[in-house]
Amino acid sequence: MFKSRRITRRVLLGSLVGLTAALAPTLGAVAQRGTTLNGAGATFPQPLYQRWFSEFGRSSGARVNYQAIGSGGGINQLIAGTVDFAGSDAIMTSAQIQRVGRGVHALPMAGGGVVVTYNLPGVSQPLRLSRDAYSDIFTGQITRWNDAKIASTNPGVNLPNQPIRTVVRADSSGTSFIFSTHLAAVDPYFRGRVGASTTPRWIQGTLRGQGNPGVAATVRRTPYSVGYVEYAYARQNNLPSAVLQNKAGRYITPSLQTFDTGLDSVTLPADFRAAAPDPAGAEAYPIVGYTWLLVYRKYPSADKANAIKALVRYAMNQGQQTAPQLQYVTVPSAVRQRVIQTADSISVGN
């Protein structure tokens, strides 16, 4: 599966330049110039969305505003009808979908990895963390950096006898959902004590940051701290990312390729809602997920409906070229066609 998917991606990305040129005139015709779309939600894809929405605005004449307030906040605003779309890395539940009178399509835009990042003065090489170790850190069972479970996988590293300061999200977060869903899948104690959620029941004494930027900033300014962020935020802040043990027992460095391999285990169904709690591939990075654009099935005006359709078409074509540049995994080609077809079914109505 990995080989065929990678070949498909390489061929597709090579042909996208021509396809992009062919589609460019269509974008301007479909998205009415001057139309404004307002969205809110996940910080996980914010670096990618910033690029996409800016480039889409230039090519189409439409304007896209996006507030990165966290996946939970985006879902709540979509339910309330105060936005035209939302972003989420957490899978929208059936109960949440039923609360949206105009209906919802959850459209995968890109994939990525959640990394364990840390601030450990005096340690320059990447830490290697076993599944037991990184889970125990976030349940409070490992409290010091020189704990035997950390030391055993980092021979020769002078680990300090310092307390670990864990940093988690303060908001309702899709990144927390991806991270806690993985930990709940690999550790029964974590599943019972903390749980898998956009708002896990973190142990007392944790530091909290607003959004991925807030967690990254808190880790960066707090010696001996550890947190979790989407990979792009660790890179932007020059923070190290731990090498994590996966289901196959291999220690995997986070990278675009290992995220892609992790997402190979996900088969997206008709409604596109699926997760990869614990990828099985030998080279799979263990903590990966998709990020979704949540759009209504109906819009009150043709201008809004057409702008959303054009935005999705842009994201599935030109936008996919940008994704790897920013360390996001592209959506498989067959899924892209389904996403465009689903968006094209959006209608006008209340």
C-alpha positions as CSV (number, residue, x, y, z in Angstrom):
1,M,0.0,0.0,0.0
2,F,2.8,2.4,0.9
3,K,4.6,1.9,-2.4
4,S,1.5,2.4,-4.6
5,R,0.5,5.4,-2.6
6,R,3.9,7.1,-2.9
7,I,4.1,6.4,-6.7
8,T,0.6,7.8,-7.1
9,R,1.6,11.0,-5.2
10,R,4.8,11.5,-7.2
11,V,3.0,11.1,-10.5
12,L,0.2,13.3,-9.4
13,L,2.4,16.1,-8.0
14,G,4.4,16.0,-11.3
15,S,1.2,16.5,-13.3
16,L,-0.4,19.2,-11.0
17,V,1.4,22.1,-12.7
18,G,-0.5,21.5,-16.0
19,L,-3.7,20.8,-14.2
20,T,-3.4,24.0,-12.1
21,A,-2.9,26.0,-15.3
22,A,-6.0,24.4,-16.8
23,L,-8.1,25.1,-13.7
24,A,-7.0,28.7,-13.0
25,P,-9.5,30.5,-15.2
26,T,-12.3,28.4,-13.7
27,L,-11.5,29.6,-10.2
28,G,-12.2,33.2,-11.0
29,A,-15.4,32.4,-12.8
30,V,-16.8,30.2,-9.9
31,A,-15.8,32.4,-6.9
32,Q,-17.6,35.7,-7.3
33,R,-15.0,38.5,-7.0
34,G,-15.6,40.4,-3.7
35,T,-17.2,37.4,-1.9
36,T,-16.1,37.0,1.7
37,L,-15.9,33.7,3.5
38,N,-15.4,33.7,7.3
39,G,-14.0,30.6,9.0
40,A,-12.6,29.5,12.4
41,G,-11.1,26.5,14.0
42,A,-8.0,24.4,14.2
43,T,-4.5,25.8,14.7
44,F,-3.0,22.5,13.3
45,P,-3.4,23.6,9.7
46,Q,-3.0,27.3,10.2
47,P,0.4,27.7,8.5
48,L,-1.0,25.9,5.5
49,Y,-4.4,27.7,5.5
50,Q,-2.6,31.1,5.7
51,R,-0.8,30.3,2.4
52,W,-3.8,28.8,0.7
53,F,-6.3,31.5,1.6
54,S,-3.9,34.2,0.5
55,E,-3.2,32.6,-2.8
56,F,-6.8,31.7,-3.4
57,G,-7.8,35.3,-2.7
58,R,-5.3,36.6,-5.2
59,S,-6.4,34.2,-8.0
60,S,-10.2,34.4,-7.4
61,G,-10.8,37.8,-6.0
62,A,-12.7,36.3,-3.0
63,R,-11.6,37.0,0.5
64,V,-11.1,34.3,3.1
65,N,-10.8,35.2,6.8
66,Y,-9.8,32.5,9.3
67,Q,-9.5,32.7,13.1
68,A,-7.3,29.9,14.5
69,I,-9.2,29.3,17.8
70,G,-8.9,25.5,18.1
71,S,-11.0,22.7,16.6
72,G,-13.6,22.7,19.4
73,G,-14.2,26.4,19.0
74,G,-14.5,26.0,15.2
75,I,-17.1,23.2,15.6
76,N,-19.1,25.3,18.0
77,Q,-19.2,28.3,15.7
78,L,-20.2,26.0,12.8
79,I,-23.1,24.6,14.9
80,A,-24.1,28.2,15.9
81,G,-24.0,29.3,12.2
82,T,-21.7,32.2,12.9
83,V,-19.1,31.1,10.3
84,D,-19.1,29.9,6.7
85,F,-16.8,27.0,7.4
86,A,-14.7,25.6,10.2
87,G,-11.4,23.8,10.5
88,S,-11.0,20.7,12.7
89,D,-8.4,17.9,13.3
90,A,-10.9,16.2,15.6
91,I,-13.5,14.0,14.0
92,M,-16.8,15.7,14.2
93,T,-19.2,13.4,16.0
94,S,-22.6,12.3,14.7
95,A,-24.3,14.1,17.6
96,Q,-22.5,17.3,16.6
97,I,-23.4,16.9,13.0
98,Q,-27.1,16.4,13.9
99,R,-27.1,19.9,15.5
100,V,-26.3,21.6,12.2
101,G,-29.5,22.4,10.5
102,R,-27.9,23.0,7.1
103,G,-26.0,19.8,7.3
104,V,-22.2,19.3,7.2
105,H,-19.6,17.9,4.9
106,A,-16.2,17.0,6.6
107,L,-13.6,17.3,3.8
108,P,-10.0,16.2,4.4
109,M,-7.5,18.9,3.4
110,A,-4.2,17.5,4.4
111,G,-2.5,15.3,6.9
112,G,0.3,15.7,9.4
113,G,2.1,14.6,12.5
114,V,1.9,15.6,16.2
115,V,5.4,15.7,17.8
116,V,6.6,15.5,21.3
117,T,8.8,18.6,21.7
118,Y,10.9,19.6,24.6
119,N,13.3,22.1,26.2
120,L,16.2,20.2,27.7
121,P,19.3,22.4,28.4
122,G,22.6,20.7,27.7
123,V,21.1,17.9,25.5
124,S,21.7,18.4,21.8
125,Q,20.8,15.1,20.2
126,P,17.2,14.1,19.7
127,L,15.7,12.1,22.5
128,R,14.5,8.6,21.9
129,L,11.3,7.8,23.8
130,S,9.7,4.4,24.2
131,R,5.9,4.1,24.1
132,D,5.9,3.6,27.8
133,A,8.0,6.6,28.4
134,Y,6.1,9.2,26.4
135,S,2.8,8.0,27.8
136,D,4.0,7.9,31.4
137,I,5.3,11.5,31.0
138,F,1.8,12.8,30.2
139,T,0.1,10.7,33.0
140,G,2.6,12.0,35.6
141,Q,4.1,8.5,36.2
142,I,7.5,9.8,35.0
143,T,8.4,13.1,36.7
144,R,12.1,13.6,36.2
145,W,14.2,13.7,33.1
146,N,16.7,11.1,34.3
147,D,14.0,8.5,34.9
148,A,15.2,5.0,34.0
149,K,12.6,4.6,31.2
150,I,14.1,7.7,29.5
151,A,17.7,6.9,30.3
152,S,17.4,3.3,28.9
153,T,16.7,4.5,25.4
154,N,19.2,7.3,25.5
155,P,22.6,5.7,26.5
156,G,25.4,8.2,26.8
157,V,23.1,11.2,27.1
158,N,23.6,13.2,30.3
159,L,20.0,13.5,31.4
160,P,19.5,16.1,34.1
161,N,18.0,15.3,37.5
162,Q,15.3,17.9,37.0
163,P,11.5,17.8,37.3
164,I,9.6,17.5,34.0
165,R,7.2,20.4,33.3
166,T,4.4,19.1,30.9
167,V,2.7,21.6,28.6
168,V,-0.7,20.9,27.1
169,R,-3.4,22.8,25.3
170,A,-5.6,25.3,27.2
171,D,-8.4,25.2,24.5
172,S,-10.5,22.5,22.9
173,S,-8.1,21.1,20.5
174,G,-7.9,18.8,17.5
175,T,-4.2,18.4,18.1
176,S,-5.0,17.2,21.7
177,F,-7.6,14.9,20.1
178,I,-5.0,13.3,17.8
179,F,-2.4,13.1,20.6
180,S,-4.7,11.7,23.3
181,T,-6.4,9.3,20.9
182,H,-3.0,7.7,20.2
183,L,-2.0,7.6,23.9
184,A,-5.4,6.1,24.8
185,A,-4.8,3.4,22.1
186,V,-1.4,2.4,23.4
187,D,-1.8,2.8,27.2
188,P,-4.9,1.6,29.2
189,Y,-3.8,3.7,32.2
190,F,-3.8,6.9,30.0
191,R,-7.2,5.8,28.5
192,G,-8.8,5.6,32.0
193,R,-6.9,8.5,33.7
194,V,-6.8,11.1,31.0
195,G,-8.9,9.9,28.1
196,A,-9.1,10.6,24.4
197,S,-10.8,14.0,23.8
198,T,-10.4,17.5,22.5
199,T,-10.2,18.4,26.2
200,P,-8.4,15.5,28.0
201,R,-8.4,15.4,31.8
202,W,-4.7,16.3,32.1
203,I,-2.9,15.8,35.4
204,Q,-2.7,18.7,37.9
205,G,0.2,21.0,37.6
206,T,0.5,21.0,33.8
207,L,1.3,24.3,32.1
208,R,-1.2,25.3,29.4
209,G,-0.8,27.2,26.1
210,Q,-3.5,28.6,23.8
211,G,-3.3,26.8,20.4
212,N,-0.3,25.2,18.9
213,P,1.6,28.6,19.0
214,G,0.9,28.9,22.7
215,V,2.2,25.4,23.5
216,A,5.3,25.9,21.4
217,A,6.0,29.3,23.0
218,T,5.6,27.9,26.5
219,V,8.0,25.0,25.8
220,R,10.5,27.4,24.3
221,R,10.6,29.7,27.3
222,T,10.4,27.0,30.0
223,P,13.5,24.9,30.7
224,Y,12.9,21.2,31.3
225,S,9.5,21.3,29.8
226,V,7.8,19.0,27.3
227,G,4.7,19.4,25.2
228,Y,3.0,18.3,21.9
229,V,2.5,20.4,18.8
230,E,1.9,19.9,15.1
231,Y,5.3,19.4,13.4
232,A,5.4,22.7,11.6
233,Y,5.2,24.6,14.9
234,A,8.2,22.8,16.3
235,R,10.2,23.6,13.2
236,Q,9.1,27.3,13.2
237,N,10.2,27.7,16.8
238,N,13.5,25.7,16.4
239,L,12.4,23.2,18.9
240,P,13.6,19.6,18.9
241,S,11.2,16.7,18.3
242,A,11.6,13.4,20.0
243,V,12.2,10.1,18.1
244,L,9.2,7.9,19.1
245,Q,8.8,4.2,19.2
246,N,6.0,3.0,17.0
247,K,3.7,-0.1,17.1
248,A,6.3,-2.2,15.2
249,G,8.9,-1.3,17.9
250,R,11.0,0.9,15.6
251,Y,12.2,4.4,16.7
252,I,10.9,6.8,14.1
253,T,12.1,10.3,13.4
254,P,9.2,12.7,12.5
255,S,9.3,13.7,8.9
256,L,6.9,14.2,6.0
257,Q,7.7,10.7,4.7
258,T,7.1,9.0,8.1
259,F,3.8,10.9,8.5
260,D,2.8,9.8,5.1
261,T,3.6,6.2,5.9
262,G,1.5,6.5,9.1
263,L,-1.5,7.8,7.2
264,D,-1.2,4.8,4.8
265,S,-3.2,2.9,7.4
266,V,-6.2,5.2,7.1
267,T,-9.0,4.3,4.7
268,L,-11.3,7.3,4.4
269,P,-15.0,6.2,4.1
270,A,-17.8,7.9,2.2
271,D,-18.1,10.6,4.9
272,F,-14.3,11.0,5.2
273,R,-14.3,10.6,8.9
274,A,-11.5,8.2,10.1
275,A,-8.5,8.2,12.3
276,A,-5.2,6.4,12.7
277,P,-4.8,5.9,16.5
278,D,-1.7,3.6,16.2
279,P,-0.3,3.0,12.7
280,A,1.1,-0.4,12.1
281,G,3.7,0.2,9.4
282,A,7.3,-0.5,10.2
283,E,8.4,3.0,9.1
284,A,5.2,4.7,10.3
285,Y,5.4,7.7,12.7
286,P,3.0,6.8,15.5
287,I,1.0,10.1,16.0
288,V,-0.7,11.3,12.8
289,G,-4.0,12.6,11.6
290,Y,-6.0,14.4,9.0
291,T,-7.4,17.9,9.2
292,W,-10.8,18.6,7.8
293,L,-12.6,21.6,6.3
294,L,-16.1,21.6,7.7
295,V,-18.6,23.1,5.3
296,Y,-22.4,23.3,5.1
297,R,-24.4,21.3,2.7
298,K,-26.5,24.4,2.0
299,Y,-25.6,28.1,1.8
300,P,-28.1,31.0,1.8
301,S,-26.6,32.5,-1.4
302,A,-25.1,31.3,-4.6
303,D,-22.1,33.5,-4.1
304,K,-21.2,31.8,-0.8
305,A,-21.8,28.3,-2.2
306,N,-19.8,28.9,-5.3
307,A,-16.9,30.4,-3.3
308,I,-16.8,27.4,-1.0
309,K,-16.8,25.1,-4.0
310,A,-14.0,27.0,-5.7
311,L,-11.9,27.1,-2.4
312,V,-12.2,23.3,-2.1
313,R,-11.2,22.8,-5.8
314,Y,-8.2,25.1,-5.2
315,A,-7.2,23.2,-2.1
316,M,-7.4,19.8,-3.8
317,N,-5.4,21.0,-6.8
318,Q,-3.0,24.0,-6.5
319,G,-3.1,23.7,-2.7
320,Q,-1.7,20.2,-2.6
321,Q,1.5,21.5,-4.2
322,T,2.0,23.8,-1.2
323,A,1.3,21.2,1.4
324,P,4.7,19.3,1.3
325,Q,6.6,22.6,1.3
326,L,5.0,23.3,4.8
327,Q,5.5,19.7,6.0
328,Y,1.9,18.6,5.5
329,V,1.0,15.3,3.8
330,T,-1.1,15.5,0.6
331,V,-4.5,13.9,0.3
332,P,-4.4,10.7,-1.9
333,S,-5.5,11.4,-5.5
334,A,-8.6,9.2,-5.4
335,V,-9.8,10.9,-2.3
336,R,-9.2,14.4,-3.8
337,Q,-11.6,13.6,-6.6
338,R,-14.2,12.5,-4.1
339,V,-13.7,15.6,-2.0
340,I,-14.3,17.8,-5.1
341,Q,-17.4,15.9,-6.1
342,T,-18.8,16.2,-2.5
343,A,-18.2,20.0,-2.5
344,D,-19.8,20.3,-5.9
345,S,-23.0,18.9,-4.4
346,I,-23.4,21.9,-2.1
347,S,-26.6,23.7,-2.9
348,V,-28.3,27.0,-2.2
349,G,-31.0,27.1,0.5
350,N,-31.6,27.5,4.3
